[in-house]
Amino acid sequence: MPLNILVAEPGDYSAAALKRLADLGEVTWEKEHAADLPKIINEKNVSILVVRLAHKITRDLMAATPGLKIVGTTTTGLDHINLDAAKDLGIEVVSLKGEVGFLNQVYATAEHSFALLLALFRHVPQAHAMACRGEWVQDPLRGRELRDKTLGVLGVGRLGKMMIPMAVGFGMKVVAYDPNVPAEQIAALGAEPVGFGDVFSRADIVTIHVPLVKETENLVGEKEFAAMRPGSWLVNTSRGKIVDEKYLLAALESGHLAGAGLDVVTNEVNDGSMQNHPLIRYACAHGNLILSPHIAGTTEESLEKTQIFLANKLIQTVERLGLK
């Protein structure tokens, strides 16, 4: 019996991925943000829900949709899905987590980390705003160079491994920490393997590339910011909860940190309330914090690759579970 699939991800979606999903049954694509997912899922008798980060898949949502069998997401992080509830309710969660071979070909997040860093160092947002005002001046926008700076890479998984050679290409020195990666592998990438605390005390810029799990929540807090060099920078394209934001804000306000570039913050939602977030309020009034709304992995190339990969993985999951 054909299955009903709901793609509840607003914006463009890969035509090739939608075609692959159509092999499973009837596909509905909600191009706009769906305000009432449970209602849509139940009305269309949806068995497979495909999301990215536009929606929080809560226990209440899953409990209210008894026909739902699979949730698929084109992400590695799964904090937008209540995994305990999915397990309790017998709903399979299909994601990109652990798909190392495939993910090694997806470069968007590592590139965006450097985009944030370069924007910080060269005052790109301020320069654009001044040019738009007709202010064609240089001295107020005097920036910094990456060459000979030390980059501290926290986490040498897929993205950390990409960051190190990129930094070396900029002429940077790199120190890196990952308890799960042998020191000789880190050294082979071009970085000096160091302890956790040394990443903060020795680096001019710290970039975070660790997954959000119980052990990494608030991993970077008061002690770590105090250990960072005066006038250093922080970049986070991982997850907001890895950084204790009250101490980040204090470090920015005091001038201990020269700046930060964030693609992620805590409690991300798309309901119009994010302007009240403390870091967003600060960024709107100060030039030393640059934010982007969790777009590091959002490129034409990465979305096409990941959406097709997820579609194929969903087909395999349906066959494994005997749903068709």
Secondary structure, DSSP 8 states (H G I E B T S, - for coil): --EEEEE---S---HHHHHHHTTTEEEEE--S--S-HHHHHHHTT-SEEEESSSS-B-HHHHHT-TT--EEEES-S--TTB-HHHHHHHT-EEE-STT-HHHHTT--HHHHHHHHHHHHHHTTHHHHHHHHHTT----GGG-----TT-EEEEE--SHHHHHHHHHHHHTT-EEEEE-TTS-HHHHHHHT-EE--HHHHHHH-SEEEE-----GGGTT-B-HHHHHHS-TTEEEEE-S-GGGB-HHHHHHHHHHTSEEEEEES--SS--SSS-GGGSHHHHHHHH-TTEEE-SS-TT--HHHHHHHHHHHHHHHHHHHHHHT--
